[in-house]
Amino acid sequence: MSNVLTSELQAWACALSRRISRKVPPVVCTQPRRLLVVHLDGVPKDLLDDAIQTRSMPFFSQLVRSGAYHFEEAFWGSPASTPFFQAGFLYGLEHPNLPAYSWFDRELGRKVQMNTPRDALHIEQRLGQREGTSLLADGGHTYFSLFQAGARNRLCMSTLASLKIMARSLSAEMEGLLVARTVSPWAYLRSFGADTWRAFHEIWRWAHALGDWRHERGFLLSRVMLQRLGWSFVHTKALVDMVRGVPAIYLVFGNYDEVAHRRGPRSQQAIAELHRVDAYLAELYAMARCVEHPYDIVFVTDHGHVGSLPFERRQSQRLEEMLLRGPPTPLSADIERGLMDGRPAGASREPRGTDSPVVVESGNFAHVYLTREHTPLEAAELVAHHREVLARASRHPDIGLVALRRGNSAVALVKGGVYGPDEVAGAPLAEEFSKRAVADFLRELPHLRTAGDLVLFGDAVQPGATVGFAWEFGSHGGLTKTETRSTVCWPSNAPVDLSGLSHCVRLHQRLAEAYRA
């Protein structure tokens, strides 16, 4: 421990641990080893590589460079978004039918967003997992995840749907908070006030220069309530949990992700959030080594972020307007031939669905629903009844890839060609795209029943940046190398090997075998 932590930090953690243990009772735990999983939401691997090399995250860099931790690339599957990752990691679901962070849900008949508590609760209930299958079952705690996943506490998105439940659990959530505080209330309020003032000025300057205020009020609320109050609160609660001996803790730091969406993944503001988190990580690690029953801390990222160049800004129109009301466009004969795959032109049944189409801009990818029926459309139906939409999508220079179902499988349209998952290696994709991720998404698409009839991915038009369909300046969920190269970092002396992971379900399985046996 001495080659990673300073003597001052060690002394601080041991003193705080003794203070908390005198005021807060321990929990009953029979598991031989305790686990803390720290989820660094949206941090690209390249950014962590740079931080380790340059020591710009001093603690995390020292943790890896000292040999105390292994740090490796991991692939969690597609799409590269938090709901898909958390369903696989927490529950062990390989095909959870979660196509994005926001989508049009065919069963509910409306758009859902996972930062809406009632939507998160409905989706978690739909996952329908057997009791005890989660990594957090039997007394674990979760902080700022989307799903409760059997955790004993209630600080996640899905539990916020019930104010009555939250009110009943409030006293338990506050337990130990005052005794664990590390600064005086007045010092904290002064710091909080200064941070809020700086955030207000930065947001005013950004929106004024851009001439667009959308999302900025929500971003200010996020900066104040989540990034300053929220993550400080859950960090302190995790310290208390370790002293109490909670068997498994899952802590999501989403501050980098929040800022990267609004300001870009390598913006000064986003990088500053990584530096802030690094100090939190050092304190968590110090406490993990000082408590009576030490914790193994595993660090994971769920996806990366690429720069996003908004389609609306580039084209002076929204994606929906271009797709549904654009000028007449012929469908390429090569694409029609590839989509029909030897079937006769009349192979499609009668048109389905009379409702208005829905286009959901999910970041640098978009889901296009041309019918609101429960069953998605297949290639032959699209060719027969939605030729012009298909043609506009496949020909537009800002759309790098169109994914759709063909029979019982799926294909990608890339620069006038049709490619199945086993043919992607020969597709003329931009260098930014991961062909492994594209092939994986095509294999996953038949399982994503609530995904769009078409799934569009913005083209890579600059190094490190793609066209985005949502109004944001950092995106994820797409199929670039940056978005799909995730990371896992674990103790060298842990009873688990987390190398070579090819799906988030494998992470679930290995951790369950080591910490829930």
VEXDREN-2710 file (C-alpha; in Angstrom, 1 decimal):
% VEXDREN-2710
k/r/px/py/pz
1/MET/0.0/0.0/0.0
2/SER/2.9/2.4/0.8
3/ASN/4.0/2.6/-2.8
4/VAL/0.5/3.8/-3.9
5/LEU/-0.8/5.9/-1.0
6/THR/0.9/8.6/0.9
7/SER/1.3/8.2/4.7
8/GLU/-1.0/11.2/5.2
9/LEU/-3.9/9.6/3.2
10/GLN/-3.4/6.3/5.0
11/ALA/-3.6/8.0/8.4
12/TRP/-6.7/10.0/7.2
13/ALA/-8.5/6.8/6.1
14/CYS/-7.7/4.9/9.3
15/ALA/-8.8/7.8/11.6
16/LEU/-12.1/8.2/9.6
17/SER/-12.7/4.5/9.7
18/ARG/-12.4/4.5/13.5
19/ARG/-14.7/7.5/13.8
20/ILE/-17.4/5.9/11.6
21/SER/-17.2/2.5/13.3
22/ARG/-17.9/4.1/16.7
23/LYS/-21.1/5.6/15.4
24/VAL/-22.5/3.3/12.7
25/PRO/-23.1/-0.5/13.4
26/PRO/-21.6/-3.1/11.1
27/VAL/-23.7/-5.3/8.8
28/VAL/-23.9/-9.0/8.9
29/CYS/-21.8/-10.5/6.1
30/THR/-20.7/-14.1/5.6
31/GLN/-18.8/-13.6/2.3
32/PRO/-15.1/-14.1/2.7
33/ARG/-14.1/-11.2/0.4
34/ARG/-15.7/-7.8/-0.1
35/LEU/-16.0/-6.1/-3.5
36/LEU/-16.3/-2.5/-4.6
37/VAL/-16.9/-1.9/-8.3
38/VAL/-16.3/1.7/-9.4
39/HIS/-17.9/2.5/-12.8
40/LEU/-16.3/5.4/-14.6
41/ASP/-19.1/6.2/-17.0
42/GLY/-18.1/7.0/-20.6
43/VAL/-14.3/7.5/-20.2
44/PRO/-12.5/6.5/-23.4
45/LYS/-9.6/4.0/-23.1
46/ASP/-7.3/6.4/-25.0
47/LEU/-8.0/9.1/-22.4
48/LEU/-7.1/6.7/-19.5
49/ASP/-4.0/5.6/-21.4
50/ASP/-2.9/9.3/-21.6
51/ALA/-3.7/9.9/-18.0
52/ILE/-1.6/6.9/-16.9
53/GLN/1.3/7.9/-19.2
54/THR/1.3/11.6/-18.3
55/ARG/0.2/11.1/-14.6
56/SER/-2.5/13.6/-15.1
57/MET/-4.6/11.3/-12.9
58/PRO/-1.9/10.9/-10.3
59/PHE/-3.5/8.2/-8.1
60/PHE/-4.9/6.1/-10.9
61/SER/-1.6/6.3/-12.8
62/GLN/0.4/5.2/-9.8
63/LEU/-2.0/2.3/-9.1
64/VAL/-1.3/0.9/-12.6
65/ARG/2.3/1.9/-13.0
66/SER/3.2/0.3/-9.6
67/GLY/2.0/-3.1/-10.7
68/ALA/-0.6/-3.2/-7.9
69/TYR/-3.3/-3.3/-10.6
70/HIS/-3.8/-4.9/-14.0
71/PHE/-5.3/-2.5/-16.6
72/GLU/-6.7/-4.0/-19.9
73/GLU/-9.0/-3.3/-22.8
74/ALA/-12.4/-5.0/-22.7
75/PHE/-15.3/-5.4/-25.1
76/TRP/-18.7/-5.4/-23.6
77/GLY/-20.9/-6.0/-26.7
78/SER/-23.2/-3.7/-28.7
79/PRO/-24.7/-1.2/-28.4
80/ALA/-22.0/0.8/-26.4
81/SER/-24.5/2.3/-23.9
82/THR/-25.0/2.2/-20.2
83/PRO/-28.3/0.3/-20.1
84/PHE/-27.0/-2.6/-22.1
85/PHE/-23.8/-2.7/-20.1
86/GLN/-25.5/-2.6/-16.7
87/ALA/-28.1/-5.3/-17.6
88/GLY/-25.3/-7.6/-18.6
89/PHE/-22.9/-6.7/-15.8
90/LEU/-25.4/-6.7/-12.9
91/TYR/-27.9/-9.4/-14.0
92/GLY/-25.8/-11.5/-16.5
93/LEU/-28.2/-10.9/-19.4
94/GLU/-26.6/-11.4/-22.7
95/HIS/-29.6/-10.1/-24.8
96/PRO/-31.5/-7.6/-22.6
97/ASN/-33.3/-5.9/-25.6
98/LEU/-32.0/-2.5/-24.6
99/PRO/-31.2/-0.7/-27.9
100/ALA/-30.0/2.7/-26.6
101/TYR/-30.4/5.2/-23.7
102/SER/-33.6/6.5/-25.3
103/TRP/-35.8/4.7/-27.9
104/PHE/-39.4/4.3/-29.0
105/ASP/-40.7/1.3/-27.0
106/ARG/-42.9/-0.9/-29.1
107/GLU/-44.7/-2.4/-26.1
108/LEU/-45.4/0.8/-24.4
109/GLY/-46.2/2.7/-27.6
110/ARG/-44.1/5.8/-26.6
111/LYS/-40.5/7.0/-26.3
112/VAL/-38.6/6.0/-23.2
113/GLN/-35.6/7.6/-21.6
114/MET/-33.5/5.8/-19.0
115/ASN/-33.0/9.0/-17.0
116/THR/-36.7/9.1/-16.4
117/PRO/-37.4/7.1/-13.2
118/ARG/-40.7/5.5/-14.3
119/ASP/-39.1/4.4/-17.5
120/ALA/-36.1/2.9/-15.7
121/LEU/-38.4/1.1/-13.3
122/HIS/-40.6/-0.3/-16.1
123/ILE/-37.6/-1.6/-18.0
124/GLU/-36.1/-3.2/-14.9
125/GLN/-39.3/-5.0/-14.2
126/ARG/-39.4/-6.2/-17.8
127/LEU/-35.9/-7.7/-17.4
128/GLY/-37.7/-10.2/-15.1
129/GLN/-34.7/-11.6/-13.4
130/ARG/-34.9/-14.4/-10.8
131/GLU/-34.3/-13.2/-7.3
132/GLY/-30.7/-13.7/-6.2
133/THR/-29.1/-13.6/-9.6
134/SER/-27.7/-10.1/-9.4
135/LEU/-24.2/-9.3/-8.2
136/LEU/-25.7/-7.1/-5.6
137/ALA/-28.1/-9.7/-4.1
138/ASP/-27.7/-10.6/-0.4
139/GLY/-27.0/-7.2/1.0
140/GLY/-25.2/-5.2/-1.7
141/HIS/-25.6/-1.5/-2.3
142/THR/-25.7/0.5/-5.5
143/TYR/-25.2/4.2/-6.1
144/PHE/-26.5/6.1/-9.2
145/SER/-27.0/3.0/-11.3
146/LEU/-30.0/2.7/-13.6
147/PHE/-31.2/-0.5/-12.0
148/GLN/-31.6/-1.5/-8.3
149/ALA/-30.6/-5.0/-9.2
150/GLY/-31.5/-6.6/-5.8
151/ALA/-29.5/-4.0/-3.8
152/ARG/-30.6/-3.3/-0.3
153/ASN/-30.4/0.4/-0.6
154/ARG/-32.4/2.6/-3.0
155/LEU/-30.2/5.2/-4.6
156/CYS/-30.7/4.4/-8.3
157/MET/-32.8/5.7/-11.1
158/SER/-35.5/3.0/-11.0
159/THR/-36.3/3.5/-7.3
160/LEU/-36.8/7.2/-7.8
161/ALA/-40.1/6.4/-9.5
162/SER/-41.7/6.0/-6.0
163/LEU/-41.5/9.0/-3.7
164/LYS/-43.2/6.9/-1.0
165/ILE/-40.4/4.3/-1.1
166/MET/-37.7/6.9/-1.2
167/ALA/-39.2/8.7/1.8
168/ARG/-39.3/5.5/3.8
169/SER/-35.6/4.8/3.0
170/LEU/-34.4/8.3/3.6
171/SER/-33.1/7.8/7.2
172/ALA/-31.2/4.6/6.1
173/GLU/-29.6/6.5/3.2
174/MET/-28.5/9.3/5.5
175/GLU/-26.9/6.9/8.1
176/GLY/-23.3/7.7/8.8
177/LEU/-23.2/10.7/6.5
178/LEU/-22.6/13.4/9.2
179/VAL/-19.9/11.4/11.0
180/ALA/-18.1/10.7/7.8
181/ARG/-17.9/14.3/6.5
182/THR/-14.4/15.4/5.8
183/VAL/-14.9/19.2/5.7
184/SER/-17.0/21.6/7.8
185/PRO/-20.5/22.5/6.6
186/TRP/-19.4/26.1/6.1
187/ALA/-16.3/25.2/4.1
188/TYR/-18.4/22.8/1.9
189/LEU/-21.1/25.5/1.3
190/ARG/-18.4/28.1/0.3
191/SER/-16.9/25.6/-2.2
192/PHE/-20.3/24.6/-3.5
193/GLY/-21.3/28.2/-4.0
194/ALA/-18.1/29.0/-5.9
195/ASP/-18.5/25.9/-8.1
196/THR/-22.1/26.9/-8.9
197/TRP/-21.1/30.5/-9.8
198/ARG/-18.4/29.2/-12.1
199/ALA/-20.8/26.7/-13.7
200/PHE/-23.4/29.5/-14.3
201/HIS/-20.8/31.7/-16.0
202/GLU/-19.4/28.9/-18.2
203/ILE/-22.8/27.9/-19.3
204/TRP/-23.8/31.4/-20.2
205/ARG/-20.6/31.9/-22.2
206/TRP/-21.1/28.6/-24.1
207/ALA/-24.7/29.1/-25.0
208/HIS/-24.3/32.7/-25.9
209/ALA/-21.4/31.9/-28.3
210/LEU/-23.3/29.0/-29.8
211/GLY/-26.5/30.9/-30.1
212/ASP/-28.4/27.9/-28.7
213/TRP/-29.7/27.3/-25.1
214/ARG/-31.2/23.9/-25.5
215/HIS/-30.1/21.5/-22.7
216/GLU/-28.2/24.2/-20.9
217/ARG/-30.8/24.7/-18.1
218/GLY/-30.7/20.9/-17.5
219/PHE/-27.0/20.9/-17.7
220/LEU/-26.7/23.6/-15.0
221/LEU/-29.0/21.5/-12.8
222/SER/-26.9/18.5/-13.4
223/ARG/-23.7/20.4/-12.6
224/VAL/-25.1/21.6/-9.3
225/MET/-27.2/18.7/-8.1
226/LEU/-25.3/15.7/-9.5
227/GLN/-21.7/16.7/-10.1
228/ARG/-21.3/18.7/-6.9
229/LEU/-23.9/17.4/-4.5
230/GLY/-24.8/13.9/-5.8
231/TRP/-21.4/12.4/-6.4
232/SER/-19.9/13.9/-3.2
233/PHE/-22.8/12.3/-1.3
234/VAL/-22.5/8.8/-2.8
235/HIS/-18.7/8.9/-2.4
236/THR/-19.1/9.5/1.3
237/LYS/-21.8/6.8/1.5
238/ALA/-19.4/4.3/-0.1
239/LEU/-16.8/5.1/2.6
240/VAL/-19.4/4.4/5.3
241/ASP/-20.4/1.2/3.6
242/MET/-16.9/-0.1/3.6
243/VAL/-16.5/0.5/7.3
244/ARG/-19.8/-1.3/7.9
245/GLY/-18.7/-4.2/5.8
246/VAL/-21.4/-4.1/3.1
247/PRO/-20.5/-7.2/1.0
248/ALA/-20.7/-5.6/-2.5
249/ILE/-20.9/-2.0/-3.6
250/TYR/-21.5/-0.6/-7.1
251/LEU/-20.6/3.1/-7.4
252/VAL/-21.2/4.9/-10.7
253/PHE/-19.3/8.1/-11.4
254/GLY/-21.1/9.7/-14.3
255/ASN/-19.7/13.3/-14.0
256/TYR/-17.3/12.9/-16.9
257/ASP/-20.1/11.4/-19.1
258/GLU/-22.5/14.3/-18.3
259/VAL/-19.9/16.9/-19.3
260/ALA/-18.6/15.1/-22.3
261/HIS/-22.1/15.0/-23.9
262/ARG/-22.5/18.8/-23.5
263/ARG/-18.9/20.0/-24.1
264/GLY/-17.0/17.2/-25.9
265/PRO/-15.0/14.3/-24.6
266/ARG/-11.6/16.2/-24.6
267/SER/-13.0/19.5/-23.4
268/GLN/-11.3/21.3/-20.5
269/GLN/-14.4/20.8/-18.4
270/ALA/-14.6/17.0/-19.1
271/ILE/-10.9/16.5/-18.3
272/ALA/-11.3/18.5/-15.0
273/GLU/-14.0/16.0/-14.0
274/LEU/-11.5/13.1/-14.4
275/HIS/-9.1/15.0/-12.1
276/ARG/-11.8/15.4/-9.5
277/VAL/-12.7/11.7/-9.7
278/ASP/-9.1/10.7/-9.3
279/ALA/-9.0/12.3/-5.8
280/TYR/-12.2/10.4/-4.9
281/LEU/-10.6/7.1/-6.1
282/ALA/-7.6/7.6/-3.9
283/GLU/-9.8/8.1/-0.8
284/LEU/-11.9/5.0/-1.7
285/TYR/-8.7/2.9/-2.1
286/ALA/-7.2/4.1/1.2
287/MET/-10.4/3.2/3.0
288/ALA/-10.6/-0.2/1.3
289/ARG/-7.2/-1.0/2.7
290/CYS/-7.8/0.3/6.2
291/VAL/-11.1/-1.3/7.2
292/GLU/-11.3/-4.5/9.2
293/HIS/-12.4/-6.5/6.2
294/PRO/-10.5/-5.0/3.2
295/TYR/-12.1/-4.6/-0.2
296/ASP/-11.0/-5.5/-3.7
297/ILE/-11.8/-2.5/-5.9
298/VAL/-12.5/-3.1/-9.6
299/PHE/-12.6/-0.2/-11.9
300/VAL/-14.6/-0.4/-15.2
301/THR/-15.6/1.8/-18.0
302/ASP/-18.8/1.0/-20.0
303/HIS/-18.0/2.8/-23.3
304/GLY/-16.0/5.6/-24.7
305/HIS/-17.0/9.0/-26.1
306/VAL/-16.3/10.5/-29.5
307/GLY/-16.6/14.1/-30.5
308/SER/-20.0/14.8/-32.0
309/LEU/-20.8/17.1/-35.0
310/PRO/-24.5/17.7/-34.9
311/PHE/-26.3/16.8/-38.1
312/GLU/-28.7/19.7/-37.6
313/ARG/-25.9/22.2/-37.5
314/ARG/-24.2/20.6/-40.6
315/GLN/-27.3/20.2/-42.7
316/SER/-29.6/23.0/-41.3
317/GLN/-32.4/20.4/-40.8
318/ARG/-33.2/17.6/-38.5
319/LEU/-32.6/14.0/-39.4
320/GLU/-36.4/13.3/-39.4
321/GLU/-37.0/16.0/-42.0
322/MET/-34.4/14.7/-44.3
323/LEU/-35.5/11.1/-44.0
324/LEU/-39.3/11.5/-44.2
325/ARG/-39.8/14.6/-46.3
326/GLY/-36.6/14.9/-48.4
327/PRO/-36.6/15.0/-52.2
328/PRO/-37.4/11.8/-54.2
329/THR/-34.4/9.5/-54.2
330/PRO/-34.0/6.3/-56.1
331/LEU/-32.9/3.1/-54.3
332/SER/-29.7/1.6/-55.6
333/ALA/-30.3/-1.6/-57.7
334/ASP/-27.3/-3.2/-55.9
335/ILE/-28.8/-2.5/-52.5
336/GLU/-32.2/-3.8/-53.5
337/ARG/-30.6/-6.9/-54.9
338/GLY/-28.5/-7.4/-51.7
339/LEU/-31.5/-6.9/-49.4
340/MET/-33.8/-9.2/-51.3
341/ASP/-31.1/-11.9/-51.2
342/GLY/-32.5/-13.9/-54.1
343/ARG/-36.1/-13.6/-53.0
344/PRO/-38.6/-12.4/-55.7
345/ALA/-39.5/-8.7/-55.7
346/GLY/-43.1/-9.5/-54.5
347/ALA/-41.9/-11.4/-51.5
348/SER/-43.1/-8.8/-49.1
349/ARG/-46.5/-8.9/-47.5
350/GLU/-49.0/-6.0/-47.4
351/PRO/-47.9/-2.8/-45.7
352/ARG/-48.1/-2.9/-41.9
353/GLY/-49.0/0.0/-39.6
354/THR/-50.7/3.3/-40.3
355/ASP/-49.3/5.4/-37.5
356/SER/-46.8/8.2/-38.0
357/PRO/-43.2/7.2/-38.2
358/VAL/-40.9/8.0/-35.3
359/VAL/-37.2/9.0/-35.4
360/VAL/-35.3/8.8/-32.1
361/GLU/-32.0/10.7/-32.2
362/SER/-30.0/8.6/-29.6
363/GLY/-26.6/10.3/-30.0
364/ASN/-24.5/9.6/-33.0
365/PHE/-26.9/6.8/-33.9
366/ALA/-30.6/7.0/-34.5
367/HIS/-33.6/4.5/-34.4
368/VAL/-36.1/4.9/-37.2
369/TYR/-39.5/3.3/-36.7
370/LEU/-41.6/3.3/-39.8
371/THR/-44.4/1.4/-38.1
372/ARG/-45.5/1.3/-34.5
373/GLU/-46.4/-2.3/-34.6
374/HIS/-44.7/-4.7/-32.1
375/THR/-42.8/-6.6/-34.7
376/PRO/-40.1/-4.7/-36.6
377/LEU/-40.0/-4.5/-40.4
378/GLU/-37.7/-6.7/-42.4
379/ALA/-35.7/-5.8/-45.5
380/ALA/-38.2/-7.0/-48.1
381/GLU/-41.0/-4.9/-46.4
382/LEU/-38.7/-1.9/-46.4
383/VAL/-37.8/-2.3/-50.1
384/ALA/-41.5/-2.7/-51.0
385/HIS/-43.1/0.0/-48.9
386/HIS/-40.4/2.4/-47.7
387/ARG/-38.0/2.7/-50.7
388/GLU/-37.4/6.4/-50.5
389/VAL/-36.6/6.4/-46.8
390/LEU/-34.2/3.6/-47.3
391/ALA/-32.7/5.3/-50.3
392/ARG/-32.2/8.7/-48.5
393/ALA/-30.6/6.9/-45.5
394/SER/-28.2/4.8/-47.6
395/ARG/-27.1/7.7/-49.9
396/HIS/-26.7/10.5/-47.4
397/PRO/-23.0/11.5/-46.9
398/ASP/-23.4/12.1/-43.2
399/ILE/-24.7/8.5/-42.6
400/GLY/-21.8/6.1/-42.5
401/LEU/-23.8/2.9/-41.9
402/VAL/-27.5/1.7/-41.9
403/ALA/-28.3/-1.5/-40.1
404/LEU/-31.5/-3.4/-40.7
405/ARG/-33.0/-6.9/-40.4
406/ARG/-32.9/-9.3/-43.3
407/GLY/-34.8/-12.5/-42.7
408/ASN/-33.6/-13.9/-39.4
409/SER/-30.3/-12.0/-39.4
410/ALA/-29.2/-8.4/-40.1
411/VAL/-27.1/-6.5/-42.6
412/ALA/-25.3/-3.2/-42.9
413/LEU/-25.6/-0.8/-45.8
414/VAL/-22.2/0.8/-46.4
415/LYS/-21.4/3.0/-49.4
416/GLY/-23.8/1.2/-51.7
417/GLY/-23.0/-2.3/-50.6
418/VAL/-24.8/-4.8/-48.4
419/TYR/-22.8/-6.7/-45.8
420/GLY/-23.7/-9.4/-43.3
421/PRO/-21.8/-9.9/-40.0
422/ASP/-19.4/-12.3/-41.6
423/GLU/-18.7/-9.9/-44.6
424/VAL/-18.0/-6.7/-42.6
425/ALA/-14.3/-7.2/-42.8
426/GLY/-14.5/-6.3/-46.5
427/ALA/-16.8/-3.3/-46.0
428/PRO/-15.4/0.2/-47.0
429/LEU/-16.0/1.7/-43.5
430/ALA/-14.2/4.8/-42.3
431/GLU/-11.1/4.0/-40.3
432/GLU/-12.7/5.2/-37.1
433/PHE/-15.2/2.4/-37.2
434/SER/-14.6/-0.9/-35.4
435/LYS/-15.4/-3.8/-37.7
436/ARG/-15.6/-6.1/-34.8
437/ALA/-18.2/-3.9/-33.2
438/VAL/-20.2/-3.6/-36.4
439/ALA/-20.3/-7.4/-36.9
440/ASP/-21.3/-7.8/-33.2
441/PHE/-24.1/-5.3/-33.6
442/LEU/-25.5/-7.1/-36.6
443/ARG/-25.5/-10.3/-34.7
444/GLU/-27.3/-8.6/-31.8
445/LEU/-29.9/-6.7/-33.8
446/PRO/-32.3/-9.6/-34.2
447/HIS/-32.4/-9.8/-30.4
448/LEU/-33.1/-6.1/-30.1
449/ARG/-36.8/-6.3/-30.9
450/THR/-37.5/-2.8/-29.7
451/ALA/-34.8/-1.3/-31.9
452/GLY/-35.8/0.8/-35.0
453/ASP/-36.6/-0.7/-38.3
454/LEU/-33.5/1.1/-39.4
455/VAL/-30.6/2.0/-37.2
456/LEU/-28.5/4.8/-38.6
457/PHE/-24.9/5.6/-37.5
458/GLY/-23.3/9.0/-38.2
459/ASP/-20.2/8.8/-40.4
460/ALA/-16.7/9.6/-39.1
461/VAL/-16.0/12.9/-40.8
462/GLN/-13.1/14.1/-38.6
463/PRO/-10.5/12.1/-36.7
464/GLY/-12.0/11.4/-33.3
465/ALA/-15.4/12.7/-34.2
466/THR/-18.6/11.5/-36.0
467/VAL/-21.8/13.1/-37.1
468/GLY/-24.3/13.2/-34.2
469/PHE/-28.0/13.1/-34.7
470/ALA/-28.8/14.5/-31.2
471/TRP/-27.8/18.0/-30.3
472/GLU/-24.7/17.2/-28.3
473/PHE/-20.9/17.5/-28.7
474/GLY/-19.8/14.1/-27.4
475/SER/-21.6/10.9/-28.2
476/HIS/-21.6/7.2/-27.6
477/GLY/-23.7/4.2/-28.6
478/GLY/-22.1/4.1/-32.0
479/LEU/-19.7/1.6/-33.5
480/THR/-16.4/3.4/-33.6
481/LYS/-13.2/2.0/-32.0
482/THR/-13.2/4.8/-29.4
483/GLU/-16.8/4.1/-28.2
484/THR/-16.5/0.3/-28.1
485/ARG/-13.0/-0.1/-26.5
486/SER/-13.8/-0.2/-22.8
487/THR/-11.5/-1.0/-19.9
488/VAL/-11.3/-3.1/-16.7
489/CYS/-8.7/-2.6/-14.0
490/TRP/-8.4/-5.0/-11.1
491/PRO/-6.0/-5.8/-8.2
492/SER/-3.0/-8.0/-9.0
493/ASN/-3.7/-10.1/-5.9
494/ALA/-7.4/-10.5/-6.4
495/PRO/-9.0/-14.0/-6.6
496/VAL/-10.2/-13.3/-10.2
497/ASP/-8.7/-12.8/-13.6
498/LEU/-10.5/-10.2/-15.7
499/SER/-8.4/-10.3/-18.8
500/GLY/-9.7/-11.1/-22.3
501/LEU/-13.3/-10.2/-21.6
502/SER/-15.5/-10.2/-24.7
503/HIS/-18.9/-9.4/-23.3
504/CYS/-20.2/-7.7/-20.1
505/VAL/-21.8/-11.0/-19.2
506/ARG/-18.4/-12.5/-18.9
507/LEU/-17.5/-9.8/-16.3
508/HIS/-20.7/-10.7/-14.4
509/GLN/-19.8/-14.4/-14.4
510/ARG/-16.2/-14.0/-13.2
511/LEU/-17.1/-11.6/-10.4
512/ALA/-20.0/-13.8/-9.3
513/GLU/-17.7/-16.9/-9.1
514/ALA/-15.1/-15.0/-7.1
515/TYR/-17.3/-12.9/-4.7
516/ARG/-20.6/-14.7/-4.4
517/ALA/-19.4/-18.3/-3.9
END
